Amino acid sequence: MDNGAGVSDVLLGIDHLVHAVDDLESCAAAFRKLGFTLTPRGRHRNMATGNYCIMFPDDYIELMGIVAPDKPDRGLRDRMAAQGQGLDRCAFAVADVDAAFATLSAAGFRTRGPLDLRRPLELPEGEVEPRFRLIQFDGGEMPLLNGFICYHDTPEITRRPDWLKHANGVTRIVGLFALADKAADVQPQWERVLGRSAVTTSDAGVHLTLGKHRIDLIDRGAFPTVLPELPVDDLPKVDRMVGMVLAVDDIAVTKDVLAKNGVRFIAQQDGTLLVPASETGGSVIVFMAG
């Protein structure tokens, strides 16, 4: 296989972002204050974790926390102890999970799957059980993002029309940004995954394009230039994802919702609104028009 080609035709874009916290209920309250509509709480069967989801038409945010401490958590508690709360994983979407697994395996990626995942969800009309299939990467192929593939077997359950409407006007994930001491060190791994044409560089770091999503891996020294309004305390001490960029219908409406709900935010010179990690439980959020 041409090392410059990657397997970007398999990955359609970001499926969802996982925001992991110690206190799931406090996190849910914080995101409601930000103007998001949350799904009812779910739980991962036979696992320590539970979640709330913030659904958009084509992608979503998962708020995850420990709700059954005596059960296994796939390393979540260890990761939070090492890196803190906030963005923990990035899930990618595929059109056909079995074909994706075959393609990735043939290309030499160390993968496991497709793995079944179920999470009972309590609705007013009774319990339902969304089902997913996951592909995990075991060879460090997706550095900084802790990436995996998520395929939805029951999308009709998780995308109810009333869950897609948010007071803050958010419609989709634009992308995310991560911190690296030297982003160029992980460039070869991402070129192997996405192909060279999807990976560009700048003075700030390395930039990935996948479908309609953009992922910026920013050098630590460049952060003050890229996000000059970002509080220094929001920069983690270790290399990891820092925040997400979300598109809204009307930035003035978003600003009004944040102000009315007492959310601390910074109106940046480019017209975007930056919400510091202290308001979300660990992840910076940038709201932008579009």
LOLOVEX-756341 format. One record per atom (N, C-alpha, C): x, y, z; residue in one letter. Coordinates in steps of 0.05 Angstrom, whole numbers, plus 5000, padded with zeros to 4 digits. Example, Ala and Ser with C-alpha at 12.3 -4.5 7.8 and 13.67 -1.06 7.14 Angstrom:
2
526448865156A524649105156A526449345156A525749555142S527349795143S525850015157S
end
This chain:
290
501749765000M500050005000M501850255000M501050454985D502550704984D502350845011D504650885023N504651005050N503651295049N503451415026G502451685024G499451705021G498151475016A495351475010A493551465035A494451325056G492851305080G490251145075G488551155095V485951025093V483751225098V484151475089S482251685095S479551635082S479451465060D476951405048D475151235066D476351105085V474850945105V473551125126V475051325135L474051495157L472551735145L470051765153L468351975141L468652245156L469652235180G469852475196G469452405225G469052605242I468652565271I465752465275I465552245289D462852145297D462052285323D463852275343H463252425368H465852465384H465652655403L467852715421L467052625449L468852505464V468352415491V469552605511V467952735527H468752925548H468452775574H470652705587A470552535611A471052695636A469452625657V469552775682V469252595706V469952695729D469552545754D466652545762D465352775761D462652805770D460752845746D459452635738L457752655713L455452845717L454152845740E451753005743E452453305743E454653375756S455553655756S456253745728S457553565713C458153625685C455653675669C453653505672A451153535657A449853795663A449953875689A448754135697A450254365683A452954345681A454554555669A453854575639A453454355625F452954365596F450054455591F448254395609R445554515606R445654815609R447354915628K447755195632K448855325607K450455185592L451555285567L449555295544L447155195549G445055205530G444654955513G445654725522F445454475508F443054315518F441754175500T439753975507T441253705510T440753575532L442053315537L440053085535L441052865525T439352625525T438952525554T437052345559P437052225585P439652075590P440152025616R442651885622R442651595614R444851515602G445251235594G447351105611G447650855609R449850705623R450950495604R453450445606H454650245589H454449975603H453249785589R452649525601R455149385610R455149295636N457449155648N459949325651N459549585650M461849765652M461349965675M463450105683A463250305705A462050565696A461950605670T461350875659T458350915652T457551165655G454951255646G455351505629G453251595616N453651835599N451151985594N451452235586Y449452395573Y450552465545Y448852495526C449752575499C448452835490C449952985474I449053235462I449053195432I446653155421M446453055394M446153285374M447553255351F447253425328F446453245305F445653355282P444753185260P446752975251P449353045251D451352865240D453552785259D453752905282D455852845301D454752915329D456352865350Y455352925377Y457652935397Y456953025421I458753035444I457752835465I459552675475E458752485497E460052585523E458452625543L459352685570L459452425585L461852345594M462152085606M463352105635M462351945653G463351935680G463051665692G464151625716I463951375730I461351375747I459651165742V457151145757V456950885772V458750695765A458850435779A461750365785A462850475807P465750465812P466950185814P465249985820D466249715824D466649565797D465949685775K466049545749K468449655733K469249515712P471549605695P470849845679P472850005672D472450265659D474150305634D475450095624R477250115600R479350335604R480350365628G482550545633G481850835637G479250895639L478451175640L479451315666L479251185689R480151305713R483151355713R484651165702D487551195700D488251435682D486851465659R487351685641R486751955654R484551965669M483852225682M485852285703M486852085717A488852135738A491452245725A492052145701A494552225688A494352495674A492052555662Q491852785644Q489752985653Q488052915672G485953095680G483353045666G481353205672Q478753175660Q478653325633Q476553265617G476253405592G476153205569G476853305545L476753125521L478552885525L477352655523D478852405529D479252235504D477252235486R477452065462R476052205439R476852135415C475552225390C474651985374C472051965369A471051735354A470551825325A471251645307F470951705278F468751535266F467451645246A465151515233A466051365208A464751145203V465150985178V462450915167V462350855141A459850775128A459250485132A461350315134D461050025136D463149925155D462449845179V464349775199V465949525193V464649335180D466049085173D468049135151D467249295131A469149355109A471449525119A470849705138A472949875150A474949705165A474049515180F475849335195F477649175176F476449075154A477948925134A480149095121A479349345114T481249525101T483549605120T482849665144L484949745164L486849515170L485749275172S487349035178S489248985155S488249005130A489848955106A492049165104A491549405114A493549615113A495649595135A495349405152G497349355173G496849495199G494449605203F493749735228F493149515249F493949565274R493349385295R490649455307R488649305300T485949365308T484549135322T482549195338R480748995350R477949075343R476348875336G473648925330G472548765307G470148845298P468349035311P467348925338P467449095358L466649025385L463849135391L462048965402D459349055408D459249225433D457749445432L457349615456L454349675458L453249655481R450449715486R450249895510R448450085509R448050255533R445050305538R443850165558P441050215564P440550505569P438250605559L437450885561L434650895571L434251045593E431651065605E430051295593E427851225579L426151425567L423451425582L421851635580P419251635594P417551395586P417751305561E416051085552E417250815558E419650815570G420950555578G423850545569G425150335576E428050305570E428450225541E430350345528V431250265501V434250215503V435350085482E438150015483E439550075456E440650315454P442250365430P444650175428P445250095403R447349895399R449450015380R451949965386F454150065370F456149845365F457849885345R460149705341R462649885338R464749805353L467149965355L469549815343L471349975332I474049875324I476050025341I477649875356Q479749995372Q482449965359Q484150165363F486850165352F488850105375F490549915371D492449825392D495349915388D495850045365G498650105359G499450395361G497850565374G498450845377G498250995350G496450895333E496151015306E494851295306E493451365328M492051625329M493051785353M495551865353P496652005376P495252265382P495052335407L493852565419L490752545420L489552395403L486652385402L485452125414L487151925420N486151675432N483751585415N484151575389G481951535370G481051245368G478551225359F477350965354F475051005333F473850795324I471650805305I469150725319I466950875313C464350815325C462250795303C460950575301Y458850535281Y456150495296Y454050635287H451450625300H449650425286H448850215301D446950025291D444050125294D443650305313T440850405318T440750705319T441450845297P441551145299P438851265304P436751125297E434051235301E433351275330E434751135348I434151155376I435451415387I437851475378T439451685391T439151965377T437651975355R437352235342R434452315340R433152325363R430452425364R430452725358R428452825343P428353105336P428653305359P427353245382D427453425404D430253435417D431953235412W434653235423W436553395406W435753465382L437553605363L437353905365L435454005381K435054295384K436354395410K438054605407H439654705429H439155005432H438755105456A438155385460A440455565450A442955455452N445255615443N445655615413N444055455398G444155455369G446255285357G447655115372V449754945360V448454745341V449754705318T448754525298T450754305291T453354335297R455254125290R457954175303R459553975302I462353995310I463954095285I465454305289V467254395268V469954245269V470854205294G473454065297G474354085326G476954025330L478054035356L480954135354L482154205377F484954275378F486254135402F488754055397A490253905417A492954035421A494153975444L496754095451L498953885448L501153965436A503453785433A505953945438A507853835452D510453975455D511654015428D511453815410K512453845383K510553675364K508653805352A506753665336A507953515312A510253605302A511553475280A512353185287A512653125312D513352855320D511152655314D508652745313V506452555308V505452575279V506652745263Q505852775235Q505952515220Q508152365222P508352115206P506051915212P505251895237Q502951715244Q500451805230Q499952065230W497452165218W497552145188W499852175176E500052145147E499551855140E500351675157R499751385151R496751335152R495351465170V492451425173V490951565151V491551825147L489851995130L490952035102L493551975098G494852045073G496052325075G498052375059R499552625061R497852865053R495952825034S494353055025S492553165046S491853005067A490053095088A491553215112A494253215111V495853315133V497553545123V497153775135T498654015128T500154115153T502054295148T503554405171T503554715169T504054835191S504455125193S506355195215S506855445220D508555515243D507255435269D504655395269A503255325294A503355025300A503654855279G503554575284G502654415260G501054205265V500154015245V497154025244V496054025219H493154055216H492053825199H489953705209L488753475196L485953545185L485353455161T482753505149T481553235143T479053195154L477652945151L474752995146L473852975121G471153045115G470653345120G468653405135K468053685141K469353785167K470953605179H472253675205H475153745202H476053915220R478953995221R479953945249R482353835250I483653775276I486353915276I486854085295D489254245297D490954135320D493354045314L495253945334L497254175338L497054325359I498454585362I500854555380I503054655371D505454665388D504954835413D506054745435R505654885461R506455175459R508655235446G509655505443G507955685425G506255555408A504655715389A501855775400A501055645422F498355685432F497655985438F499556135450P498856415455P498256575429P499356485407T498856615381T496156525369T495656265371V493256145358V490756225374V490956205401L488656275418L489656465439L490056715432P491256905451P489556965476P486956915474E485256965497E484956725516E486156495508L485856255524L487256295551L485856255574P487256275599P489556075601P491756165612V494155985614V493455735630V491755765650D491055535667D489555315651D488455385628D487055185612D488855015596D491455075595L493354915580L494354685598L493854435590P494754205607P497754185608P498754045627K501654005630K502653785611K500753615602V501553385585V500353435557V501353295537D500253305510D497553175510D495553315500R492853195499R490953385484R488553305480M486453475469M485753695489M485253935479V484654165496V481754255494V480854265469G478154375466G476954315439G474454405436M472854355412M471754615400M471354615374V470154835360V467454755350V465354915357L462654845350L461355065334L459854995313A458455185296A455655245307A454855495305V452255585314V450755735292V448155735294D446555875274D446856185276D446956285300D446956575305D448656625330D451056735326I452856775348I451756965368I450057155360A448857345379A447057195398A445557005388V443756845405V445456685425V447556565415T449356415433T450456585455T451356825448K452457015468K450357085488K447957125479D445757195497D445156975517D445156725507V444556495525V446756465546V449256495538L451456465557L451256685578L450756935569A450657155588A448357125607A445957055597K443657025614K444056795635K445456595627N445856365645N448356395663N449656625662G451956675679G454456525673G454756445647V457056295639V459356495632V461656445643R463956615637R465056555609R465256755592F466356705565F467856955556F469356915535I471057135524I470157175495I469357415488A468757485460A471357555446A472257385428Q474857415415Q474657605391Q476957705383Q477057905362Q475957795335Q476157535331D475157425306D472157375306D470757455327G467857415328G466957165342G468856985349T468156745363T467856795393T466656605406L466356615435L467856385448L469656435466L471256235479L470256195508L469555945514V468755875541V471055715553V472155815576P474455675588P473755405600P475755245604A475354975614A474054965641A474455165657S473255175684S470255175683S469055255661E466155265658E464955005649E466554815639T465554575627T466454325641T468354345660G469454105672G471853995658G473254165642G475754075632G476254135602G474254195586S474754245558S474154535551S475854665535V475354925524V473254885501V471455075499I469555075477I469755345463I469955335436V469855565419V467355555402V465555745405F463155765389F463755955366F462955865341M463456035318M460956035300M460456255286A458256275267A458756085244A456655955235G456855785212G455855505217G
end
